[in-house]
Structure formats: structure tokens, C-alpha cells
Amino acid sequence: MRMVAVWCPDWPVTTARLDAGLACEALIAVVTANHVVACSHSARSAGVRRGLRRREAQARCPELAVLARNEAAEARTFEPLVAALESIAPGVEITRPGLAAIGVRGPTRYFGGETGVLHALSRAVAGLPALGGADVLIGVADGAFAAEQAARRGLIIPAGSSSDFLADLPVETLDPSGAAPLIDLLRRLGLLTLGAFAALPARDVLARFGPVGAWAHRQAGGRDERPVSGRRPPAEFTVTLDLEPPVERVDTVAFSARGVAEQFVTDLGAHGLACTCLELQALSENGEETVRRWRHAGVLSTLDVLDRIRWQLEGWLSRPGRPSGGVCRLRLVPIEAVPTGAHQQALWGGSGEQDERAHRALARVQTLLGHGSVLTPVLDGGRDPGQRTRLVPWGDAPAAVRSPEQPWPGQLPAPAPSVLLDPPRPAQVLDEAGRVVLVTARGAVPHPPARFAFGADVVAIAAWAGPWPVDERWWNAESARHVVRCQLVDVHGRAYLVSATMVPDAPPRWQVEAIYD
């Protein structure tokens, strides 16, 4: 199937730059969880790369402007370009904000060929004020994957030549991060290009690499996976949500849609299917309507569906031609689906019946008491137990804000305490003479702890360990913090984690952060 792909390079950078009011040539990096997820061309020229930690990126480029990622803003800013594509052809397929595609077959009949379609598309997107001077690249090829790669290079691939075009591309093209186990395995086997991989017999690839390899093999050979395994599901899989009264807030609509999103995914799964392309229809109380098609590189989970609801409504409800009333109806229509297990994401396995029942029960509690009524812990990066534990609402992506894998100098050794006190409670750590225990700038304890006062009790200390000094953000006078932590065990066998904030020319203020059970 011939497709036209429209790609906006470094779209997270463009959105963050427009929000911050920076120039196109500015040195910019967009970070999530303290890692660079996108950077401008000028920043790449200065040595900044995706995946770098924030501090390493700033060390390579001291003038770098570091901006936080805002996916809702990305969808909202991308909306005018999507509207421009819809003026050429209906049924725009959005892979993610910054990348969209349309089929060529219908528009060529109206515009008199692919050249006419490209000219009309160029006129529609040229000079859109909302893009702020960002580059827009267009590519044409057979299939969505080949069209995306053509757009990244600004090429028009003749019909039937997609496999030749893809042959010389590296296997990392299948996963730009290079972190997928399949990519690493192909490199170790000496299959360094898509052409070398595509030359293998399809049956042998399926037997050796499984569904992941079969999917990647079709992509590498320029064979669009949709004609092979995709099909249009029957109409009964469409789900509808009526909102009474109409709702004008995006977060409220998304929360209300959680149930139908789960029903949408569960109904397909009960028939052995998983959705790869979704059409989302939203209707306002005064008759205005927005329709978008969202394609996913894998299969759409409940969280993926909710993300796309938020993105589409962010763009629709915030643009100049926003609807005059609240949203009164949502419809989720599966456009294409694949058999469960026929796609790479299925290899991660699925939850059992008991897990599904628990998930539905917790979602029901959220519906009754609010989104933040059910929380689940997420392991985060940090030096003390309070920093390493974060609570997120049930169903939200359990993504770490700070990577727990990176080194954290001054981190407490195992085992971790079982009870965290929030907020920490005041205490006193005293030496044999009854004086507050001091810790020198070099981390030494001239007079070791002998007694511990916590609440109304004063008990003798049987053992202690530490101190572990941490000098955080010493370069910033406003947020700098010098903390020492110790582990204490009293004569009754109870163990505590205590800390003190060190202030020049003042005795330390000790407090209990956690208790070991």
C-alpha cells in the first residue's frame, strides 16, 4: 500500500522550544527521568546525544538549555499539521506527535497523481505558524515503515522499490534505541543491514527468532505487515462512551474513559486479537466532531488508548477553532488488529485471570473515589529510602523519574528499612557525656553515639554504623544540602535510620527517617 509519511524531526525539541520562546538555532536538550530523549541539531553538533544523563550532556555542552518533556503540548502543537493533512485526505494515521501518514490511493485520483498530492501537501503545511519554523520532511514508499524511513531522508521511493531502498539501512533502523534483544542478536550474527536480514528465508526466521523476528523480517524486506497479518475487525468491537453532562476538561474525560478503554482492549483480547490502529471519534454537545486514527508500533494497551485520548483532546480543545461545548461522546473504533501473540509486544507475556480481576476491582475503586485513591509504589533512583520510593496512581505508567540503575554516591547500603516516617520525626543522638553527636566535614565522628532519645524514651545504643555523608547540589546555594545518615541499634534490638542536616557553626539537628523491622 502506497503511503505518504510526514515527519517533523526532533518534535519534542520543537514543542519545548516554542513553549520556552527560544530561537531555532538554540542548543536544546529535552529530558525525561534525567536522561536526554531528544536534542536539537546544534546540540548534536556539540556532542549531545540521546540517552545521555543530564549532567553528562551539560558537561559536553555548557550552554545547553535543558527543558522538560511535555507530551500533551507535543500533541497540541502537532494538531495544526494534522488538520492540514486532513484537508488533503481523510483518515490520517498518527504514529505519535511528529509523525503521521496518509494513504496515496484516494488522493491521487483527485490530484492527478502522486506529484499532485505532494504539491498539495507541501502547500498545506508550508508556513504553518504553529510550527515555528520547524522542518517538515515528506516521504513516499510502499508501506508505513518504508514511508517513515523515506520521510526521514526526504525521498520518494518508486513503487515496488521499497525493499531495495531499505536493503542498505542498518538493522538498528528497526529499533533506533538499539536496546532490543533482537537487534543485539542480529549484530552478533553478522547481520548488519536490513537487506542481509531480509535475505533469510521467512520460515527459518520464524523458527529461530519467533514472532518478533517474523515481524522485523517483514519490515526489513519492505513488506507492509498490515496486508500480511492485519484485518479489519467486525463492528461489534467498537465501544462508545456517553458523557452526561458534557465535559470540558481533558483529564476528566480521560478518567471517565478508563472503563471503556479497558473494555475495548479486553473485548478484542477475548477474541484472540490485539489492536494496532485505532480510530478515535469525539463529539461535542453542539455537534462539532474530531476524528483521528492512531497507529502504534506494537499493540495498543489500555494505557496507550488513554494516552491517545488525552493527546487528541488536548489538541482539539486548545486550538483556536475549539468546540463551542463540552465533549458528550467518545467512540473507539478498531481499524486494524493482529492475532494475540503475533506481535513482538506479546512476548512479554500477559497477566492471569486473578490479576485481571484485581485490576478491574482497583479500577472500580478509582471510579468511585477518584484517580488518586489507589496508589502503587514505584522504585526510583536516590540516596535515601524516601527518595527511592514514589507512589503513583494505579494504572499510570510506573516510570522512574530518576533512574535506579545509575550510580548514586552516598546511597545507603542494603538492607533497606521497612517503615518510612513521613515526615521524619525529631530525635537526639548523644555521646557518653550527653552532648549532641557531631560529624566533621571529613565524615569523622569524634565522640561516638552512646544514647538515643526518640519521643519520651532515652535508651542506650548497642551498635551503630556510618556515617554516610551526602553533599547534594553544592554548586547551587539555594538548593544545596549537606546531610549525614547513621544506622543505630538500641539495647532492645530496635534499629533506626537517623539523619542530620549539617549547618555551618551550628549543632546538627538529628531526626529519625526510617525504622528497620
N, C-alpha and C positions, 0 to 999 in steps of 0.2 A: 504494500500500500504506500503510495507516494505521499510524503508529508513535508510540510514546511515548518521548521523549528525556528523560534525567535529566542535568542539568548542574550541576556544582559550580563556582561562579565562583572564579577565581584559585586553582586547585587546587595549583599549585606553592607558592604562598604559604601555603596551609593546611598542607601537609605540612611545609614548613620551619619554620613557626611551632610546630607540635606538637613537632617534634624539638627546637627550641630552648627550649620551655616558655614562650613569650611569650603575652600576652593577645590576644584577638580584635581589640581596637581599636589594637593596636600599629602603628607606622609601619614597614612592612616592604617590602623590595625583594629579589627573587631574581635573582641574576646568573649568567650563563654567558659565558665568554670576555670578562669585564669589561664586559658590556652587560646592561642590565635586561631580563629576559624576562617578568617578572610583578611586580606590585606590589599591595599591599592598597588598599582603598577609601580609607582615611585617608591613605595615601601619595599617591594620585592627587589627593586634595583639596589636598595640599600642593604639587602641581605636578610630581610624579614621573610619568613616562610610560615605556611600553615602548620599547626601542631606545636609551634614553639611556646614555651611558657612565657608569660607576660614579661617577667624580669629579663629573660634572655633576649626577647625581641627589643626591649628598651635598651639593653646593653649594645646590641648591634646598631641601633638607630636611636640616639638620644633625643632627636627632635620628633620622635614618633608620637602621634596623637592616638591614644588608646581609648576606644569607645565600646560601650556595652552593646550586645546584640539585642534587637527588638524585632521579633518575628512578626508581631501584629503590625508594626509600622511597615515592615517589608511587604506584607500583603496589601496594606492600604496604599502604599506608593505605587505598587505594580498594577493597581486597578485601572488607571487610565490606559495603559498599554493593552491590557486585556480587552477593554472596551473598543480600542482601535482595531484589534484583531477580529472582534465580533462584527465590526462593520464590513469586514471582508467575507467572513464565513461564520455560520453558527457552529456551535459545538466545539468551542475552544477547549483543548485539553491542557490543563496546568499541571506540570510535574511538581513544581514548587515555585514560590515567588522568584521571578528572574528567569524562568524557563517555561515556555508554553509552545504549543504546536497546533496546527490545523491540517485537516486533510486537503489534498490538492484537487481531487477528482471533481467535486462540485464547483469550486470557484473557477476552474479552468474553462468550464463550459460558458460561464458568464463573462469572464475577462478575455477569452480567446486564447488561452494557453498559459503555460507556467510563467512566461515572461510578463504577460499582462498582470498576473496575480502578484508577482514580485514588485512590479511598478506600483500597483495599487497599495500593496503592503508598505512599501517604502514611503509613499506619500502619507499614509495613515499614521505612521509612527514618527516621521521626521519632525523634529522641533517640538515634541510634546513638552510643555513647560514643567510638568510634574517630574520628568526625568532629570532635570537639572544638568543637561549636557552630557549625560551618561551615554556610553557606547551601546548600540543595539546591533547585533550581528544576526544574519539570516542565513539559513542553510536549507537545502532541499535534497532529499535522498529517499530511498526505499526503506520504510520502517522508522519507528520512533528513535531507536538507538542510533542508527546511522545518520538520521536527520540531526540529532543533537550534536554528534561529532562534526558533522558538516557545518553546523551553525557556529561551533566553537572556532572554526577556521574560516568562516565566511565563504563557503564553497557551495556550488550547485553540482551535485553528482548525477550524471546521466542515468536514466532508467536502466536497471539491470547491472549497474557497475558498483553497487554498494559494497559487495564482497571484495572487489579489487581495491577500493578506497580504504577499507578497514584493514586490509591484509598487513600493511607495514606499521600499523599502530602498535604500541607496546601493550602487553597484557594488562598492565596497570590501568588501562583505559576502562576496563570492566569495573574497577573499584579504585577511584583516584587516591583514596587514602592509603592503598597498598596494604591494609591491615587484614584483609580477608584471608583465611587459611588457604583457600583455593589459589589465590594469586601467588602466595609464597610457594606452594607446592609446584605450580606451573614453572616458576622461575628455577626451582631446584631441578626440575626435569629437563631444563634447557629449552622450554617453550616460551620464548621471549616476546613473540609477536602474536597478534590475533590471527594472522594468516597461518602460522605454524600450528596453532591450536585448532583452527577451523579445518585444517587438512586431515585431522584424525577422523577415523570412522565414527559416526554418531553412536552406533551400538556399543563400541568399545568405550567411548567416553561415558555413556550412561552406566555401564557396568563398573568402570573404575572410579568415577567421581560422583555418581549418583545424580539426583535431580538438580543439585547446584551446578554440577559440571554440564549437564544437558542444557540447562537454561543458558549458561555462559557460552556454550558451544554454538547455540543458535545465534546469539548476539554477535559472536566473533565472525560468523560466516555471513552476516548481513541478512539473516532470515528473521524477519519480524516474528516474535513469539506469539503475537495475537492470532494470526491465521492458523498457527500450529496447535495451540492449546487453549486459546481464548474462545469464548462463546457468549452470546447474549442471553442472560438468564431470563426465565419467564417473569411475567409481570407481577406474580404474587409476592415476589421478594421486595417490592417497593414498600417503604414504610412512610407514614405521614404523621406529623405532629401538629395538632391544632392548639394554638395558644389563645386562651381566653382569660383575662383581657389581653389585647395585643401588647407586646413587649418592645421597648426601645433600647434596652441595654444589651450589649453583646454578651457579657458574662452571664446574664440571667437567661438568655436564650440558650447558650451553650450548656448551662447547668440543667435546664429543663430538657435538653435534647439527649442527655446521657442515656436515659432509658431506651429511647428509640434507636440510638446508635448501637447499644448492646443487642437489641432485638434484631437489628439489621445484620450484624456480624453473626449472631447465633443462628438465625434462620438459614443463612447461607451455609454455615458450618454443619447444620443438621442434615443438609443435603449433599455433604461432601464437597462444598465449594468455598472459595475464598475470593473476595472482590479485589480486582486490580485497578479498575477505573469506575469512579463514582460520579453521578450527576446529582448536584445539589440544587434544589429549587427552593427559593424563599419568596413568600408573597406578603405584601403589606396590607393593612386593613383598607387602604384606598385603592387597591388594585395594582400597584407597582410590583414588578417581579424581577428577580435576578436569577439567572441560570448559569451554572458553571460546571465544567467537567474537570475532575481532579484525578490525575493518574499517579500511581505510586510505583516506585521501583520494585517493591516487594508486594506484599498483600496488606490490605488496609485492616488494621486492628481498631478496636473501639476508640482508643486514644487518637489514632490517626484521623478517624472520622470527625471527632470533636475538634481537633486542630483545624481541619479544613472548614468546618462550620464557623469557627472563630475568625479565620483568615478572610473568608468570603464576606461575612457580615461586617468585619472591620472596614473593608474597602467600600462596601455598599452604603453603610450608614454614616460614613465620614466624608464621602466625596461631595463636591458642590451640588450635584443633582440627586442628593439623598432623597429617600422616600418621604412622603408627607405624613406618614403614620407609622405606627409600630408594626413589628412582624407578627403576623397572625397564623402563618402556616409554614411548615418546613416539610419537604419531601426528599427522601433519599432513594435514588434510583440506581441500581447496579447496572452499569453499561457492559462491563466485561468481567468474567470470572474465570478462575482456573481450578482444577480439581485440588482438593486439600492434599498437601504433600507433594504437589508437582512444582513447587516453587522453593527457592532457597530458604526463605524465612521459616518454612515448615520444619526444617532440620533442627531448629532449636526446641522442638517438642511442644506439647500443649498441656494445659492443666487438666487434671482429672475431674470427675463428676463432683467430688466433695469440694474441690477448690472453686468450681463454678458456682456451687450453691452458696459457699461463703461469700464469694464476690457479689452475687446478687443480693444477699442479705445486707451486706455493708452498703451497697449502693442504695438499697431501700432506706436504710437509716439516714444516709446523706439526703435523700429526697425529703424525708420528714423533718430533719433537724438542721439542715444546711450543709454546704460543701465542706466546711472546716470541722464538722462534728466527728469525723472519723480520720484519725491521723496514723501514719505508719512511719517508723524510723528509717532513716537513710544514713549509711556510713559515709562520712565526709572526711576531708583532709583537715589536719590541725594538730596542735601540740598537746592540748589538754582534752579530757573527755568531753567537756562542754562544747568545744569546737568540733569534735569529731562526730557528734550526733545531731541530726537535724530531723524535724518532724515535717512531713508533707501530707497534704490531703490525700485520702485514699483514691486511687485511680489516676492521680497525676504522675507524670514521668519521674521515677526516682533517680534523677540525675544529680550527681555530686556537684556542688558549687565549687569546691576545692578538691582536686584530685587526691584521693587517699594513697595513690601509688607513688607520688613524688616524695622525695625525702623531706622530712620535717625535723630539722635540727632542734634539739631540746625536747623532742617528743617523749612522753612518759613510757617507760618500758612496760611490758606485759607482766602480770595480768591487768586488765582494765577493771576499774571499780564497778560494782553492780548498782549502786544507788548514787544518783547525781542530785545535788542540792541546788535548786534554782529558786531564788538567788542564793549564793553562798552565805554561810552563817558566820558571824564573828567568833573568834576564838583567841586564846592566848597560848603561846608556846614559850615556856620559861626554862631557864637553866637552873643549876643547883642553888644559886644564890637568889632565885626568884626574879631575875631580870629577864626582859624580853630577849629571846634569842636573835642575834644579829648574824647577817650574812655579808661578807665582804664583797667588794667589786669583783674579785677574782673567784668568787664562789666558795670561799672557805667559811667554816663555822668555828670561830674561836672558842666558844663555850657551847658544848653540845646540849641538845634538848634533854631535860630531866622530868619536867611535869607539863601536863596538858590540861588547860581549862576550857571546857566546852559546855555552855549553859551554866548550870549551877554546880556541876561536878568538876573537881580538880583531882586528877589521877596521875600516878607515876607512869613514865614512859619506859617500856621494857626493851624496845628496839626501834630504830629509825634508819631511814635510807635517804640519800640525796646529799645536798640539794641539787635540783636541776634548774639552772638559771636560764632565762629566756629574755633576750633583749630585742623586742619587736619594734619594727618601723623606727629605728633610731635616727633615720635621716629626716623624719617629719616631727617637728617639735609638738604639734598639736595632737598627733595620734601615737606618739612614742610611748612604750610601756616596758618597764623592767620588772619582771616577775621571777620569783623563785618558788619552787614547789618541793615538798618533802612528803615522805610516807612515814607515818607514825603507828606504832602498835603499843597499846597500853597494857597494864598488868592483867587486865581481864581478857586479853586476847582480841580486843576490837581494833580494827585497822582503819586509818583515816588518810585521806589525801588533803594536805593543807598547803596553802599558798600565801604569799605576801607580796604586795606591791612595794617596790623599793623606791623611796623618795629621798633625794639628797638632804642631808642634815636633819633627818627625822627618823625615828624608830619605825621598823616595819609594822604594818598592820596585817596580822595573821587572820586567816579565815578558813573554814572547812568547805572544800569544794565537793568532796565525794566520800562515800563510805564503802569499804570493802566488806562484803558479806561472806 
